[in-house]
Amino acid sequence: MEKKLTLTVTLAAALAGLSGCSDSDDLEYRAASNTRVCVDDWGQRIADEYCEQRSGRVGGGSFVYLRSGSPIPYYYDNVRDKRYASFISRTPPVGFVDAAPAATNMSRSSAISRGGLGSSARSFGRGG
Amino acid sequence: MERRKIRPREGWQRIVEEQGLVWHTQAGKPYWDESAAYVFTLKQIETLEAAAERCHELFLKAGDHLAKRPEKLARFGIPDWAIDAVMAEWKRDRPALDYGRFDFGWNGTGEPKLFEYNCDTPTSMLECGVVQWQWKEEVFPALDQFTSLHDRLIDRWRYMARDLPGRRLWVTHHADDLHEDTVTTTYMRDLAEQAGLETRGILIERIGIDAEGRIVDEEDYLITALFKLYPWEWIVAEDYGRDIVRRMDSCLWLEPIWKMLWSNKAILPLLYELEPRHPNLLPAGWDAASAGPRHVVKPILAREGANISIVEDGRETARSEGPYGAFGQVYQGLYDLPSFGGAYPVLGVWTVGGEAAGLGIREGGRITGDEARFVPHIIEG
């Protein structure tokens, strides 16, 4: 039975021609179809449950709609940002509307510093 | 238990490289060594499985003991300000992979004897989980091997997936020259993705911290679940250590900070104190007398067999150098590793969630250092 590997073999092939590597990925998601996201009064994206006015839900948000091809905001990204201007509408489009992919359900902050980890590896070398 | 010489596959370097093992040769010598294989009976494998699972139970018992007697942590080298967090996380029992590698000495008879438990940043995972299995399938397709690590880790990620916010996992490591850590963490991403998680890699040097002390990735997204191939004792000693410990609630750390208890050789004297008649333990203590006239001196925090010495009847008979000399040290009774023409195997038995999950064999001198070779195995009879 073959053990399935995708990332590992791709990386290994890439390493054959590299002396160092970065794992950085492009994190931007784009809507594959009309997509709704829940926002608060200030335009910040929040969890969909704030827009689903069912019993026991907290409420407080309203849905906005992004056309296919729009970048999808992460939690606390503001949909009033110019990146979304040409894609956004407050009116539901005709036809099917998707929820935002689960992969975009995360929050953004702002780093005040970087590089505060990793120094021991330079002193001690290899790990476990 | 037998060591059998075998003809390596034609072009084995290219074969294992394609499977991810790009560090197959080190300093001109094979690290992945398929010119030999160890052969075990099924009964012997069952003995190893039982030993590892019994040891896992003992480590659980030791953790509970430390939770009641935290003063015993004074010799673990954990900063005073981090001890409360370590014990709080132990009691909180948040989701963990709970994986690791028990290193045993054994000659195939009697009970395997535990040297240590590598469970914070265990390596040789790809070799054990994939490379030796593919080798077995090609060279000995009719035989079996003690290797379920790959599938058990996928199952474990699947089991934990609902506890990861957004089913998302960040994976971090230090970019080492051999690319061993890079490939090992990428392999872990592969396993997590097969379990339905979305993963993202970040070099540990590029992690940032926000004004509230929470860690963020390169694009300032809050890291909510992080698999790290980077030891906790290093993290707490570095600039972000205090913030990370203070904001432990903002991220699910894998493995958890309580692995500082288990991966620390200071636990060896405690294990022996708790169960001196345990079939898999060697005598261990904080002085030479407690370990007997033939013993090994080990730093409590060290890697790759560094800074170890073997003492026999008052005379040092083997010694390894390294950068860990400043830490405290423990004394453990000497187990005479079997010698196969000068090759001394240490048997690394993996467990996931307390269940035995595979065997990886490292072969070196009397002290198993970073020059040791990985030799595959088969089950016959």
Chai-1 contact restraints between the chains, C-beta under 6 A:
chainA,res_idxA,chainB,res_idxB,connection_type,confidence,min_distance_angstrom,max_distance_angstrom,comment,restraint_id
A,K3,B,V130,contact,1.0,0.0,6.0,A-B,restraint_1
A,K3,B,H150,contact,1.0,0.0,6.0,A-B,restraint_2
A,L5,B,D190,contact,1.0,0.0,6.0,A-B,restraint_3
A,T6,B,D190,contact,1.0,0.0,6.0,A-B,restraint_4
A,L7,B,T186,contact,1.0,0.0,6.0,A-B,restraint_5
A,L7,B,R189,contact,1.0,0.0,6.0,A-B,restraint_6
A,L7,B,D190,contact,1.0,0.0,6.0,A-B,restraint_7
A,T8,B,G20,contact,1.0,0.0,6.0,A-B,restraint_8
A,T8,B,T186,contact,1.0,0.0,6.0,A-B,restraint_9
A,T8,B,Y187,contact,1.0,0.0,6.0,A-B,restraint_10
A,T8,B,D190,contact,1.0,0.0,6.0,A-B,restraint_11
A,L11,B,T186,contact,1.0,0.0,6.0,A-B,restraint_12
A,A12,B,G20,contact,1.0,0.0,6.0,A-B,restraint_13
A,A12,B,V22,contact,1.0,0.0,6.0,A-B,restraint_14
A,L15,B,V22,contact,1.0,0.0,6.0,A-B,restraint_15
A,L15,B,H179,contact,1.0,0.0,6.0,A-B,restraint_16
A,D23,B,G201,contact,1.0,0.0,6.0,A-B,restraint_17
A,D25,B,R200,contact,1.0,0.0,6.0,A-B,restraint_18
A,L27,B,E219,contact,1.0,0.0,6.0,A-B,restraint_19
A,A102,B,G166,contact,1.0,0.0,6.0,A-B,restraint_20
A,A103,B,E198,contact,1.0,0.0,6.0,A-B,restraint_21
A,N105,B,G166,contact,1.0,0.0,6.0,A-B,restraint_22
A,M106,B,G166,contact,1.0,0.0,6.0,A-B,restraint_23
A,M106,B,Y221,contact,1.0,0.0,6.0,A-B,restraint_24
A,S107,B,L222,contact,1.0,0.0,6.0,A-B,restraint_25
A,R108,B,D220,contact,1.0,0.0,6.0,A-B,restraint_26
A,R108,B,Y221,contact,1.0,0.0,6.0,A-B,restraint_27
A,S109,B,D210,contact,1.0,0.0,6.0,A-B,restraint_28
A,S109,B,V216,contact,1.0,0.0,6.0,A-B,restraint_29
A,S109,B,D220,contact,1.0,0.0,6.0,A-B,restraint_30
A,S109,B,L222,contact,1.0,0.0,6.0,A-B,restraint_31
A,S110,B,D210,contact,1.0,0.0,6.0,A-B,restraint_32
A,S110,B,D220,contact,1.0,0.0,6.0,A-B,restraint_33
A,A111,B,G208,contact,1.0,0.0,6.0,A-B,restraint_34
A,A111,B,D210,contact,1.0,0.0,6.0,A-B,restraint_35
A,A111,B,V216,contact,1.0,0.0,6.0,A-B,restraint_36
A,A111,B,D220,contact,1.0,0.0,6.0,A-B,restraint_37
A,I112,B,A211,contact,1.0,0.0,6.0,A-B,restraint_38
A,S113,B,I209,contact,1.0,0.0,6.0,A-B,restraint_39
A,R114,B,G208,contact,1.0,0.0,6.0,A-B,restraint_40
A,G115,B,E205,contact,1.0,0.0,6.0,A-B,restraint_41
A,G116,B,D239,contact,1.0,0.0,6.0,A-B,restraint_42
A,G116,B,Y240,contact,1.0,0.0,6.0,A-B,restraint_43
A,L117,B,I204,contact,1.0,0.0,6.0,A-B,restraint_44
A,L117,B,I207,contact,1.0,0.0,6.0,A-B,restraint_45
A,L117,B,E238,contact,1.0,0.0,6.0,A-B,restraint_46
A,L117,B,Y240,contact,1.0,0.0,6.0,A-B,restraint_47
A,G118,B,H174,contact,1.0,0.0,6.0,A-B,restraint_48
A,G118,B,I204,contact,1.0,0.0,6.0,A-B,restraint_49
A,G118,B,E205,contact,1.0,0.0,6.0,A-B,restraint_50
A,S119,B,E238,contact,1.0,0.0,6.0,A-B,restraint_51
A,S120,B,W234,contact,1.0,0.0,6.0,A-B,restraint_52
A,A121,B,H174,contact,1.0,0.0,6.0,A-B,restraint_53
A,F124,B,P323,contact,1.0,0.0,6.0,A-B,restraint_54
A,R126,B,E304,contact,1.0,0.0,6.0,A-B,restraint_55
A,G127,B,T121,contact,1.0,0.0,6.0,A-B,restraint_56
A,G128,B,N118,contact,1.0,0.0,6.0,A-B,restraint_57
A,G128,B,T121,contact,1.0,0.0,6.0,A-B,restraint_58
A,G128,B,P122,contact,1.0,0.0,6.0,A-B,restraint_59
A,G128,B,T123,contact,1.0,0.0,6.0,A-B,restraint_60
A,G128,B,R303,contact,1.0,0.0,6.0,A-B,restraint_61
